[in-house]
Amino acid sequence: MKSVVGLLHGREGNPEGSKGRWLSERYTLLAPWYRTEVLADSVAQTRIWFEPWLNGPVQNRPQVMIGSSYGGAVLHEFVRLGIWTGPTVYLAPAFMLQRELGHSVNDYVASPTHPTVIIHGTPDDIVPVEHSLAFLRTNPQTLLIAGPWSHRLGEILVDGTLEYAITQALAPVFTIQQAENA
């Protein structure tokens, strides 16, 4: 059975773009269409789509959520509000859009119980990698994978990086205490 993956697309993306197609070939993909003009509206619109999955049958729930650029800002709001607490993968996330919601870099949060992985290109000229580094400073348990990719990150679909990030996000996490009790 395929893992269930949720995708929140970027400002100029959609669920049927290259990332959506790549994910749907390998996983069961849950990905809504939503407008990307105002972040608060995108969060509200996507929340309507998202919450029935979380309250529905376990086999229909996303096992990992992926937020790409603008979708990363939407997903971060779900994490910040505690709506999503599971494994999270951010692709060149536009965390700085959190300002639209009245939040600062000090409000960046990662799931306290599940892995967070960020993939970001160092030459990204749309969302500078420094924004992911700021997230990492407030959430040091996050895995940051940086490389020579453009903002669209099309390269990570062919070089294995996205698959690796999803695998890392889905990997069981053991605390030292859990390991000592095993």
Secondary structure as GFF3:
##gff-version 3
##sequence-region A 1 182
A	DSSP	beta_strand	4	8	.	.	.	ID=ss1
A	DSSP	alpha_helix	18	26	.	.	.	ID=ss2
A	DSSP	beta_strand	28	30	.	.	.	ID=ss3
A	DSSP	alpha_helix	39	55	.	.	.	ID=ss4
A	DSSP	three_ten_helix	58	60	.	.	.	ID=ss5
A	DSSP	beta_strand	64	68	.	.	.	ID=ss6
A	DSSP	alpha_helix	70	81	.	.	.	ID=ss7
A	DSSP	beta_strand	88	91	.	.	.	ID=ss8
A	DSSP	three_ten_helix	95	101	.	.	.	ID=ss9
A	DSSP	three_ten_helix	105	107	.	.	.	ID=ss10
A	DSSP	beta_strand	116	121	.	.	.	ID=ss11
A	DSSP	alpha_helix	129	138	.	.	.	ID=ss12
A	DSSP	beta_strand	143	147	.	.	.	ID=ss13
A	DSSP	three_ten_helix	154	157	.	.	.	ID=ss14
A	DSSP	alpha_helix	161	170	.	.	.	ID=ss15
A	DSSP	alpha_helix	176	181	.	.	.	ID=ss16
###
